[in-house]
Amino acid sequence: MFNRTPMADGVGIGDPEFDEEVKEFEDKLVASPTLGFRVDKTNIQGELENVQATIERYYNNLKTGAFDDAYYQEFLDQLETAGIDKAIEEIQNQLDTFSSENN
């Protein structure tokens, strides 16, 4: 259920029209097929740590836009060196297995 806190001087919980709109909305909700999925980091812990360190090293310049194409390419190359492709592949395999077993 989502937050139904009323706005000041607005309708909220207990208002029949509001409650009906909320019920209609909630009746249409569908759980994500990935609900309950958790990544097992065992086989990729080192890669995830390396990727995180790489992101942290480049984050400020990327966040502020203080970079050029060469800097961005360097960042992408460093992510590859850190093992991002292996991490993505492992997580995708886990997600595929989860999906086939749960959906």
Secondary structure by P-SEA (a helix, b strand, c coil): cccccccccccccccaaaaaaaaaaaaaccccccccccccccccaaaaaaaaaaaaacccccccccccaaaaaaaaaaaaaacaaaaaaaaaaaaaaaaaacc
